[in-house]
């Protein structure tokens, strides 16, 4: 029984990969709270003046942090799950918005303090403390923008968001290489992978994940 987290840029295909792996491994998918998120449309559609006045980025990060904390605890208790983005990735979004001046220093310190306490609780769980594997979806910026367009969520389509997306994209590899330490990672090149329309691509991802999990199981048994 395994817990897998799927990470990567907005729109890159995390949900599709999560559903594929869950189906093949007989797991439960824990989805990122997007469609039922009351703050996300406000965050994307607000002017800079509204962002500064109403603090949507900070509120959004607190909302996501809460829902991701709830999801990871349920997933670890079940010990047979795939998470469509997880609490381990949440900090990166908060840091980007802090660097952009959308979250101020006091807000970021409060956020990091809450995250620290949550991670301490996760480390103290009696049944599981970390994912077995991270699937990182990597691509060019052009592929990210193409897939955001295909997804068609109205609040994501504003041309004014392009530089925000670019900023997120440009630092993602650094997050993976220098901040993610919870598990081993498989990197999937999404410029060349389409798990929705190509059965060959889908099965290639599944077999790579199964092979890595088997390798880990063998190493643990030795």
N, C-alpha and C positions, 0 to 999 in steps of 0.2 A: 504494500500500500504506500502511496507516495503523495507528496504535495509539491506541485510545480507552480512557479510564478512566471508569468509572461510579461515582458517589459519592452518598452520602446516608444517611439514617437506617437503623438496624436494621429489617428487615422491610418496607421501603418498596417493594421490587420491583426491586432492582438485578440480581438473577440473571435475572429474566424479561426485563428490558431488554437485558442483556448477551447473552442467547441470541438475542433477536430481531435485534439489530444484527449479531451474528456470522453468523447465517443469511443475512441480506440482503446483507452485505458480503463473504461468503466468508472469514470470519476464524476464528481459534481463540479460544475462551473460556478465560481463566485464572480459575478460581473461588477465592473466599475459602476458606481452610482452616477449615471449620466442623465438618462431620460426622466428620472424622478428627482433630479437635482434642482432645487428652487433657485440656486444662486448662479449656476453656470451660465445660463443665457444672459443674466445681468452683467456678469464678468466680461463676456465677450462683446456685448453691445454697448457698454457704458463708455462715455467720453472720458478723457483723462481727468477732467474736472470732477465728474461723478465718481470716478475711481478714488480720487483723493478725498472727496467728501464722505463717501459712503463705505469706503474700505472693503470693497467687494473681494479683492484678492486675498486679504487676510481671512475674511469670513469663508471664502471658498476653500482655503487650505484647512481651516478648522473642520469644515464639513467633511471634506475628503478624508482627513485624518481620522475622524470619528468612524466613518463608514469602513475604512480600510482596517482599522483596529478591530472592529466587530467581525469583519470577514475573516481576518487571519486567525482569530481565536476560534471561530467556528470550523475553519478549514483544518487547523491543527488538531482539534478534538476529533474530527471525523477521520483525519489522516488518509484521505483519498480524494484529493481535490486539485483543481486547476484554478488559479486566480488570475483574472484579467486585470493586470496591474495590481500592485500590492503596497503595503505600508513601507516596504524597503525603498520604493521609488518615490514616495511622497515628498521627502525632503528636497529632492532635486527641483521640483516645481516651486516650492517655497523659496529656495535659494535664488532661482532665476528671477522671481518676482521681487525679491529683496534687492538683487543687483540692479534691477531696472527702476528701483525707487517706488515700486507699487506697494511694497510692504516695508514699513519703516523698521528701524533698529529695535525698538521696544517690542513691536509685534513679532519680529523674527525671534527675539530672545524668548518671548512667551511661547511661541510655537515650538522652538527647540526644547524648551523645558518640558512641555507636555509630551512631545515625542520621546524624550529621554525616559520619562516615567512609564510610558506605554511599553517601550522596549525592555525596560527592567521587568515589567510584568510578564511579557512574552518569554523572557529568559528564565523566568521562574515557573513556567507552566509544567505540570507533571507529566504530560503526555507527549509533547513535541515542542521543539524550540526553534526550528529553522526549516526552510524548504529543502527538498532534496535536490532541486534543480531549477535554474533560471533559464528561460528561453528569451534571448535578446534579439529583437527584430531590428535589423540595421538596413539602412538604404540611403540613396542619394536624396537631396532635398527636393529634386524634381519629382521623384516617386512619392514622397510625402505629400506634396501639394496636389498631385494628380489624384491620389487616393482620398484625400480630404474632399476634393471636388466630387468624386464618385459617390462618396457617402451621402452628401447632400443635406447635411444638417444646416438649416438656414443661418443659425447664429455663428457657425464656423466659417462662413463663406466671405465675410467682409474683406475686401482687399487690404484694408488697413491692418489686418492681423498678420500679414505676410512676414513682416520683420519680427514679430513676436514668435511665430513659428520657426523662423530661421535661427533666432537666438536659442530657443529650446533645442533645436536639432544640432546646432554647432557644439553644444556642450555635453551631449548625451554619451558619447564614447568616453569622455573624461569621467562622467559619473560611474559608468560601468567599471572602468579600469582602476579608479582611485577611491571609490566610495562603496561599491557593492562588495560585501565580503560574506554574505550569509550562506552562499552555496557555490558549487561549480556552475558554469554558464555554457550553454550552447549558443553560438551566434548564427542566425539565419539571415542570409542575404536576400532581402525582399525585393531588390531590383531584378532578381532572377527567379523568384519564387512566387507562385500564385496558388495557394492551397484551395481556393474557391473554384477555380476553373480548370485546374490541372490535377487529375488524380495522381499522376506520376510525382508531381511536386509534393502533394499532400502526403503520399506514402513515404517519400524520401525523408520528410521531416519526422514523421511518426517513427520510422525505423531508426533514425539517428537518436531520437529521444529514448527509445526502448533499449538501444545498444548501450547508451551512457548509463541508464538506470541499472542495467544488468551488470555492467562493469563496476559500478559503485557497490552493488550487492555482493559481488565476488570479493572485492577489496575489503569490505567490512567483515566478510566471513573468514578471511585469512588470518 
